[in-house]
Structure formats: C-alpha cells, structure tokens
Amino acid sequence: MDEVFDSHVCPGPHIFVKGVAGSGKSTLLSKLAFDWSKGRGKLADLKKYVLLIRLREVKPGESIAEIVWDQCVTKSAKGVSIDLIERYLREHESDLVFLLDGFDELPHGAKIIPELLAGTRYPNSTVLVTSRPSSGMEVERKMAVNCSVLIVGFSLDHVEQYMTKYFKAVGNPGLAPSLVRAVQADIVAKSLMQTPMFVMLLCVLWEEDPTRVFPGTMSGLYQELLICLVKKYCKREDISMLGDEIPTDISNALLLLGEHAFKSLKRDQALIDLETATLLRRDTDILLKLGIVSKEVSASRLHPREQLNFPHKTMQEFLASRYIAHKLSSSTYFFFFFFFSSSTNIEEFVNLTSIGSVLHFEGLLQFICGSGDPAARMVLGKVNLLIPRGITFSERRNPFQFAEKMNIDELCLVCLHESQDPSLVPILKGTLSFKDGYLNVRVPSRQGAALMFYLAHAEGMSLSRVLNLTLEEAGPGEAIKHLCTLVKTPLLQLQRLDVKCQIGNNLEYLTPLLRNVPNLRVLHLENTHLTEVSMGALRQALPHVPLLEELDLARNKKIGDEGIRMLSKGLGSVLNLKRLKLYEVGMGDTGLHPLVQALKQLSSLRSLDFTHNKIGDVGCQLLVSILHNLNLEELLLNHNSVGNAGLETFAVMQNPIPSLKQLWLYENQMTAISLQSLAANLHHVPNLQNLILSFNMMTGEGILNFAQTIGRMTALEELDFIPWETVYLDNAEVMTITAMMSRLPVLRMFGLWNIGMEAAGFKAFIEAAKEHPTLTEIRYSPGLVPEGEDTSYSFLRLMPPLSADQRHVIKKIREDDNGYDAYKHIYDNPSPYLFQLPNTTES
C-alpha cells in the first residue's frame, strides 16, 4: 500500500480496495492502522491522522464526529467531546485518512458515509474504503475513485508459509508438509487457497484428521468445520454423536442461531444483539463452547450492548443459509415448492427482485446453493429470470451495467459450483452464454473451479457460444495448467475463445482443450507471451479446429520469422480462416515469404493485419504479387518499413483486386514517388473504401502528385494523407486538392491534419466541401486555420497536433524498434486522431 499512498497524495484522494469474502480486507486496514499507531509505515511518514471505522457499527443519523468519538476514541481519554472532535476534523482535514471497512456491511439509512465518499464531507481528506466486489459498482457510483486496489489473496508460496507457521504454532510442525502436498495434488482444493480464511479452515480440519479428502466448495468446507467443532464439543462434554449426525439439542441451537444470523444480515448487521434475541439466550452457552460465536459487550460508546459476534461474515452467512435451507426443505415448504412458484418460496426469505439485491446477498446465496436441492434450484431459477436477454452491454458506454453483468455471471457460476448438481446447469443456459461479458478468472481460485464445473456439464448448451476468458496466475504456469483441464468433454457449441494469460512456450497444453471444441470459430491469443516454439505447438493444434475463421496472435513479438514459418505450415488446416491478426509479432521479410505461399490456399481470407512489424520493400512486393489471388477486404501494413521500391509494385500491377476495401499504410517510408505510383494504379482496386497514408515521409510535392494522378474512385469514403511535418499549400495547389475531391463522389472523411493553407485557398476549399454531396468530416489542425476564418462548420473537425514530445517518442520507437509498450506515453497523452483503427464486425 505504500506505493498507493505515494502515488495518490493529492488533496482528497479516494482509494477503493475490493476483495472476495475472507481475502483479508479488514486485516489490511487493521494492519495499516496498527502500523500508524506505532509510528511505522507510509501514513506515519506522511504525518497523517488515521481513523479506522468499521462501517457495520455505524448507525443511521450519526455524524462523522460522533462515529469517530464512538469508534476511535478510547474510553480512558478524558475531555474529548464530540464538538472538540468536529472542530479538529475541520481544522486538520487535509491530514485525515479515513479507513472505512466493509461498505457492503453499511446499514441502510446511514447517509453520512456516502456523503464522505462523494466528497461533500471533508473533501480534502484521504478516504480508503473496502468492499466485496459485488458492492463495487455502488461504491464507484458514489465515489470518484482515484485508485482501485484488488486483494487477490494468497499465492502458493504464501499458502505454504502460512501452513508452516500455523502447525508450528499449534505444536505439530510435521503436519504442514503433508497438507501442502495434499493441496498441491488436488486442483479443486487448490482453488480455495487464494482466500486466507479458507487456508486457516483447512489447517484446522487437517489438524483434526490429516487423512481427510477436502471438499471442493466453500459450503462443504464450512460444513466440515461445523461437524469438526461439534465433534470436539461432544467429546469434551461426553455427549454421544453418531457419525456426522449433529445431536438434536445442538442442531436446534444452531438453527436458532442461523435464524438470528439471517435476521441480522437483512439489517446489514454482522452481530446479534442479545437484548432482542431473548430465545437465543438459553443456548448461548452451547454456542460459545462450540466456538462459532463469541460473546462480548460492544466497543461502541454510543450504543453499548451485549452481543454475539461471528468470527467472520462468511460464518454468519453459512449459518443463515442452513436455517433457510432447512425451512425450504421442510415438508410444508417442499409441498409448496411442487405446487406453486418456487421463486415465491425463496423470496419469503431473500429479496431477489433485482440484480442489485441478488449481488447484495451474494455470499448468502452461495451458501444456500451449497445446501443442495430444492434451495439451489429455487435460487438459480429466480436469478436466471433477472438476467436481461438480447442486450449487449459495452464496457465503455455502459460501465456499470457491464460490471453488473460480469458480477452476476460470476455469481451464477459459483452458485452452480457450490450446488455440485449437474442437473441445474440447464437452468443457466441463457445466463451463462458468455456473449455479453467477459470472465476474468484468477487461477487457482473458486471461480476457476466453478468455470471448470460448468463447462464439464455444458455439452449441448445451445447458447454457450462465446467464452471471453482472462486467466490471471497465482503462480507461474497455473493458468496454462488450468486451460489444459478446462474442457474434459466435447463442447460442440463453443465458437469463440479469448485467452489472456502467460502461455509462453507451453502452448501444447492448450491442445487438449482445442480437441474438445471442434466447432471453434474464433481464437484470440493476444499478448500471451508466445514464442517461435509456441508456433510449432499451434501448428499441431490447428487441425483440431478446422472451422476456425479468426486467429489473433497480436503483440507476441517473440514469435519472429521462424515462428511465422512454423505457423505457415499449419494454415492449410484452417481453410475457412477469414481474419489473421499478426500485429507486432516480430515478422520481417524472411518470415513473410513462407506465409505468403500459405496464404494462397486461404480463399476465404478477408482481413490481414501486419501492423508494427519489420516488413520492408521485399516483403511488400511478395504480398502485392498475390493480392489478385485472394479475396482480401482489409490489408493493414501500418508501422513497417515499406518504401518506394515496395509501393512501386503497384505501378506494374496488371491484375485487378476488386475485393479490397481497406488499405492502411500509415507510418512507413513512403515518399512522393511511391505516392504517385500508388495513385496511378488505384483503378485496380475499384471498390476501395478506406485509404490511410498518414505519417509517411510525404511533402507538399508528394501530396500534389497524388491529387493530380488519382483517377475517379467511386467507392472511396475515407482518405487520410497527413504528413509528419507541417506542409503549406498555396492557393493554386489547394485547387488541385479540391479538384481531386470532385473525383471522389462518395468521400465521407478527408484527413488534412498538419496541412496549412492561405486564406483564399482555405475559403475555396471549405466552399468545395460544402458543395460535396457526401462529405461529413474534414480533419484539420486548429493552429493552421487562417486568422479570421469561420470554423463553425459541422463537418470541420479541428484536431490538436502531436506535441514535440510525442513526435520524439514515435521517432525513437521507429529507430529503436522497442515495440508496442513504447507507445504508452502517446496513449497516455493522445491526439484524438492518432492510431484510430478501422471498425471490424465480430464473428
């Protein structure tokens, strides 16, 4: 967290920390506050005043000063009044750091905390708030987040360290190695290890029985823990217990506790007030001896009470789910389930009328599904009805709806996995189509195990066509191992697979998955650290997906020429290929030679993206020589080294290329000569719609030669020729440009950025643009508009030029070939025009 506080020292930074239940959010805030109190850590170095507030203890109507007095001032402090605190907060506002723990536990009606998040209270203070991911959207709606932090939990090394320390502390260090080995060997058990709380529970269970087989679900883990605690209690109290059957008195006490746990959850409370739970008082002794609750007087000075506290909110949710499942499966409710609507039954307990309310009770619903039928069927059936159908949410245009859809998809997956009931899979066939959202899964994790369970039982699911999957690794090699076992049976309906993880040289592990998706149409492996060795494995895998239409290997710059040669040998297996994206793969003329020969077989090919490689004149000549054999519609050769000799190939081209609609050649080494050669032969591409020539070494002479030479192009809609350095055209030269426009009858966008004109020429050009029947956009530099000229025309889009710093960065990239990452400065400080790629339609 030191880096976070270092990077966000402006007045009023708002930091959002999210993590799943049991991942250590509360522990993190406690550690920050503890270190500060001891004069350690970044907050102490910055001379801040840290206020740790447990949001579950906040009451509606309380002011910030009252909350601070209640939770942050010790009872031994004398003379500290609420008025004094309020004045102190106001006078030291910029030095305050509010650590707000558990937004998802904030009681309804506590309006002062949202005001603090929104910055209407103490706007210059630092606010750090934690929450489960399901409440993240609500936090982001209320707070302008400067920094988001995701707690990913334990790595495998952390797990081993924790287990070693735990068993050393309990005096049995020899159990640690055997538990580590057992977890490493069990992919389902390993999926729970990301969450620190679950690691602790496994240690408790292993201490009791080092021969046990671990449950693969959170519900199973808590059930085994409960049985373990009950057995220990019965042994101490000399109570008979048959197997895992809980004695009646204890069972009744647990159900009553579960009822009150549920009532507290509905009030957004993580404790039970014994003043209102009078019936529970008689069983308090049993529950305390079991060790699943603790009894104490609240630390609140404003609201002192005797209460039962749970060790963690997940334990409260688990006990509440047992009570609800018991009610739903009782004879009365079971009869009601068969003869009336099942959703009515579950809604007698939990409000499931909106996606927001479902996500609010996500932990509880997971445990309810873990109790099995009929509760799981009721929950999943109701949730399924809430999911919007036929709507595609854009992350950019609808960020909250997009995040909500991602969260509900993930919740459905985990609930299904908790149930361990394959018969429930058809309920979610529409919900889990993966068509509208992306799954971001860290492996090993519960989400990863849930995805594996779903795919194992999803054969024949008519809507399961698209899987956009990002795998984040908890340890080296974990993601590719997960992919290897992800699909164990044929999944005939899966048509699209997007994978984002570090594959490297281990692409052969992907082959078992590809064997089981023979109808795959789209495979995206962008930025997965592929190498030339990977291409050998891909060559062997491609025969398993003969219907493949799109292959994306972009931003794997270690593939190189040798890797492209290996790939070329496998392309004959995918004759339906329509799109091949080889953006920044380290390919030069040597690699392009065998690829060109392979491309001749691909009569269905429509789009080629060779952007940001090392293709020179020889490679361009090879490519142009076969264009008439292809049905290519898009050719992107941006950011290569194509110069005059390469483009001269167009000058001697004899065969028409009627299919080509988009030709992108920005950032090459074209000069006036190659521009004129290209213009003279554009009649061979009569259906060309987009021609992008920007950021080449063109001069005013080259632009004029192009304008004079180009013939009538009846399909050309977009034309960009933007020079690196500013070019000025006199009035006569501008008339040449306007004459060219008349030969482009359907021109819609004309890029003239970085080209200056005199006043008379500019006025004539604007008049010609106004008369053009289809022209709707002219991109022009605001600094080059002659003084006093009207710029209010709707078609005139004024775009600021690249800064000298940006031009220097691009020049350095071109000279040093540092790859895509070197563009970061430009993307952080973009020109509105630069690097706008054509829109493509998804398969």
Secondary structure, DSSP 8 states (H G I E B T S, - for coil): -HHHHHH--SSS-EEEEE--TTSSHHHHHHHHHHHHHTT-SHHHHTT-EEEEEEGGG--TT--HHHHHHHHHS-TT--S--HHHHHHHHHHTGGGEEEEEE-GGG--TT-THHHHHHHTSSSTTSEEEEEE-GGGHHHHHHHS--SEEEE-----HHHHHHHHHHHHHHTT-TTHHHHHHHHHHH-HHHHTTTTSHHHHHHHHHHHHH-TT----SSHHHHHHHHHHHHHHHHHHHHT----TT---HHHHHHHHHHHHHHHHHHHTT-SEEETTT-GGGGGGHHHHHHHTS-EEEE-S-SSS--EEEE-SSHHHHHHHHHHHHHHHHHSHHHHHHHHHS-HHHHHHTTS--SSHHHHHHTHHHHHHHHHT-TTHHHHHHHHHHHHS-SS----TTT-HHHHHHHHHHHHHHHHHHHHHT-GGGGGGGTTTT--SS--EEEEESSHHHHHHHHHHHT-TT-TT--EEEEEEEESSTTHHHHHHHHH--S--TT--EEEEES--TT-GGGGHHHHHT-TT--EEE-TTS--BHHHHHHHHHHGGG-TT--EEE-TT-TBSHHHHHHHHHHHGGG-TT--EEE-TTS--BHHHHHHHHHHHTT-TT--EEE--SSB--HHHHHHHHHHGGGS---EEE--SS---HHHHHHHHT--S--TT--EEE--SS---HHHHHHHHHTGGGSTT--EEE--SSS--HHHHHHHHHH----SS--EEE---SS-EEE-HHHHHHHHHHHHT-TT--EEE-TTEEE-HHHHHHHHHHHHH-SS--EEEE-GGGS-TT-----TTEEE-----HHHHHHHHHHHHH---GGGGHHHHHS--SSTT--------
